């Protein structure tokens, strides 16, 4: 099980320093795509996403949380 991070440049950098693969997003379109890719990975167990990024794609985040067994989404 791997962790994957989604957020701004500073958050992604910090997650990478901690050994977590992370993607940088700047808008709703990029965030939706990053979340779709991360959630579709078989080895992804936890997605760490910033609150600001999650707010851009709230419906998609809620859908994954409520309708799928995994991955776990943690908002920071």
C-alpha positions as CSV (number, residue, x, y, z in Angstrom):
1,X,0.0,0.0,0.0
2,X,1.4,3.3,-1.0
3,X,0.6,6.9,-0.2
4,X,0.0,9.6,-2.8
5,X,-0.2,13.3,-2.2
6,X,-2.0,16.1,-4.1
7,X,-1.6,19.7,-3.4
8,X,0.3,22.9,-3.9
9,X,4.0,23.1,-4.6
10,X,5.1,23.5,-1.0
11,X,2.9,20.7,0.3
12,X,4.0,18.3,-2.5
13,X,7.7,19.2,-1.8
14,X,7.2,18.4,1.9
15,X,5.5,15.1,1.1
16,X,8.2,14.1,-1.3
17,X,10.8,14.8,1.4
18,X,8.9,12.4,3.6
19,X,9.1,9.7,0.9
20,X,5.5,10.2,-0.4
21,X,4.9,10.5,-4.1
22,X,3.1,13.7,-4.7
23,X,1.6,15.7,-7.6
24,X,1.3,19.5,-7.8
25,X,-2.0,20.9,-8.9
26,X,-3.0,24.5,-9.7
27,X,-6.7,24.3,-10.7
28,X,-9.8,22.2,-10.6
29,X,-9.1,20.5,-13.8
30,X,-5.6,19.4,-12.8
31,X,-6.9,18.4,-9.3
32,X,-9.7,16.2,-10.8
33,X,-7.2,14.5,-13.1
34,X,-4.6,13.9,-10.3
35,X,-7.3,12.5,-8.0
36,X,-8.7,10.2,-10.8
37,X,-5.2,8.9,-11.5
38,X,-4.3,8.4,-7.9
39,X,-7.6,6.7,-7.0
40,X,-7.2,4.4,-10.0
41,X,-3.9,3.1,-9.0
42,X,-4.0,-0.5,-7.6
43,X,-1.1,0.2,-5.2
44,X,-2.5,3.4,-3.8
45,X,-4.0,2.9,-0.3
46,X,-4.0,6.5,1.0
47,X,-4.4,9.8,-0.8
48,X,-3.3,12.9,1.1
49,X,-4.9,16.0,-0.4
50,X,-4.8,19.6,0.8
51,X,-8.1,21.1,1.9
52,X,-7.8,23.8,-0.8
53,X,-7.4,21.2,-3.5
54,X,-10.2,19.0,-2.1
55,X,-12.5,22.0,-2.2
56,X,-12.0,22.3,-5.9
57,X,-13.3,18.8,-6.6
58,X,-15.5,18.2,-3.5
59,X,-18.1,16.1,-5.4
60,X,-15.3,13.8,-6.7
61,X,-13.7,13.5,-3.2
62,X,-17.1,12.7,-1.6
63,X,-17.9,10.1,-4.3
64,X,-14.6,8.2,-3.6
65,X,-15.1,8.4,0.2
66,X,-18.7,7.3,0.1
67,X,-18.9,4.9,-2.7
68,X,-15.6,3.1,-2.9
69,X,-13.8,0.8,-0.4
70,X,-10.5,2.6,-1.1
71,X,-8.3,4.4,-1.2
72,X,-8.6,6.3,2.0
73,X,-8.6,10.1,1.4
74,X,-7.1,12.3,4.1
75,X,-7.5,16.0,3.8
76,X,-4.8,18.2,5.4
